[in-house]
Amino acid sequence: MSGSPAKIATAYLLTCAAIGVATGLLIIPATAFSTLTYAVLPPVSALVGGAWIVGFVIAMRLLERPGAALLTGLISGLVATPFSATGPAIIVTNVMFAAFVELPFLVVLYRRWYRWLFVAGAVLVTALYAVWTATAANMASFPGWVLVLYVVALFASNVGAAALGILIADQLRRAGVARLARRRDLPAPAASSAPPAV
């Protein structure tokens, strides 16, 4: 399927906007849950960490275009801002997480879209947030094993979110969603019992 540059750009923006709004709406309750549980059960609060990246993975996997995660992160932050205790700072947080999801693709100049690159982005987000938590979020007041469990839970949540994002994006692709906006009009992923290519 082909289209004019204007139509492609419009489809790209609208797709990022739709995913960004959905991600913002997901982040609102995730933020509330994380805030309520962090003070007493930090590892439990980390279980919703994936809510911050699943939409960015969907955008990148579905569109396969530079900036898809960043734009989705910006829009999700704008949606969540009125309901966030941190106010506009959540925009910075979302864009920062989106940047780390997108970073592995930048390294390969957006020429490869392997599944493991999405996982690598999720691992980068985990490392970033774990370091920030350990140094700036009073995690030092908890026993060491709590920090370890927190990082493990955060890692599981983020990697699981990356896998879920890939699954959702592939299903959307099969349904023909955002066909015009994609970087290239690839055939929909075929169902197969063979191990997926990476």
N, C-alpha and C positions, 0 to 999 in steps of 0.2 A: 504494500500500500504506500502511495506517495502523496505528498501534499505540499503546498507552498510553505516557504519558511515561516510566514506569519501564522499559518494554521498549526504548524508543528510547534512553534514557540507557545502558542496559546494552549495547545493540548498539554504541553510540558508543564506550564505554569498551573493550569487547572488541576492536573494530576497531583503535583506537589502540594497544592493548596488543600485538596481533599484529604490526602494522607496526613498533612500537617495538622489539620483540624481534628481528625480522628486521634492522632497521637497526643495532641494537647488535651483532649477530653479524657484520654486514658491516664495521662500524667496527673491530672487534678486529684482523683481519689488515691493514686499511688503515693503522691506527696503527703496527703493526709495520713495514710496508713504508716508510711515510713517515719513521719514526724512523731506519731503517737507511740510507736514501738521502739524507736531508737534508744530512748533514755533508759529503758529497762531490759530490752531484748534486741540488741543491735543485729545479731545474725538474722533474726526474723525480719527486721526492717529491710535487710539486703535482698530478701527474696523477691521484692518487686522492682529491683534495680533494672531488670530487663525492659520495663515499661518505657524507659527513656531512650532505648535504641531500636526497638522492634520496628517502629515506623520508618526510621532512617534506613534500615536494611531493606524494608519493602520498597521504598522509593528507589534505592540504588539498584536493586535486583530487577525491578519491573521496568525502569526507564533506561538503565545502563547509560547514563549521561553524567558528565561532570557537573558538580554542584547540586545534584538532586537531594542528597542528604542534608547539605547546608541550608538549602531553601526550605526543606521540610522542617528542619530544626528551628529556623527563624519563625516560621508560621506557627509551629506548635508552641513556641515560647510566647508569642503574642496572644494566642488563645488562652494559655494557662495563666498569664500574668495577673488578671483581675482576681483570681482565686488562690494565688500563691502568697504564702507568708513572707516570701523574700521579694515580692513585687517584680519589677522589671529585671532583677538579677537572674531570674529563671530563663530569660531569653539568652543571656550569656552562657548559662549552664548548658542549655539545649544545643546552642550552636557549637559550643566546645565539644560536647559529646558527639555531635554529628560530624564534626571535623575529624575526630579520631576514627569514626566508622569509615569515613571516606579516604583517610590517609593511605591505606594500603593500595587503593586504586590509583591515587596520585603517583605513588612510587613507581607503578608500572605504566604510568602515563595514560591511564584509562583504556589500555589496550587489551586487558585480560579481565575476565569476570568470574574467576574460579570461586567455588564455594568457600574454599579455605581462606580467601581474602576477606570474606565477611566475618568469619570466625576470628581472624587476626585483628580486625577492627574491634570486635567485642572484647578481645583480650586486652587491647590497648586501653579501652574505656575502663575496664576493670582495674588495670594497673594505675591509671590516672586517679580514679576515684578512691582506690585503696590507700594510695599515698596521701591524698588530700585528707581522707578520714583520719589516718593515723597521726597526721601532723596538725590539723586545724580544727578537728571536730571533737576534741576532748576524748578521743578513744584511749589515750594513755591512762585514763582513770579506771579502765576496765582491766581485768586479768588478761594475760597474754593469750590464753586459750580462746577468749572471747574474740579477740582480734583475728585469730586464725580462722575460727568458724565464720566470722563475718566475711573474710576474703573468700573463703570457699563458697559460701552461699551467694555472694555477689558474682563470682566467676560462673557458678552453675546457672544463675538467673540470666546473666548477659549472654552466655554461649547458647543457652536454651532459647533466648529471645532471637538470636541470630538465626538459629535453625528454623524457628517458627516463622520469622520474617521471610526466609527463603521459600518455605512451603507455601505461605499465603501468596507471595508474589508469583510463584510458578502457577498456582491455581488461577490467579487473575489473568496471567498471560494466556493460559489455555482458553479462558473465557473470552479472550480478545480485548481485554481492558487495556487502554492506553496504547493501542497498536500504533497509532500515528505518532505518538510522542516518543516512542522508543528509539534508541540510538540507531538500531538497524532492525529490520523486520525479520527477526528470526522465526523459524517454525516453533510452534508451541511445544514445550517439552513433552515427549512421548512417554506414556506409561510403560514401564518395563520392569521385569523382575531382576534384571542385571544390576549390579552395583552402579550407582551414579558416577559419572566422570567427574573428576576434580581438576 
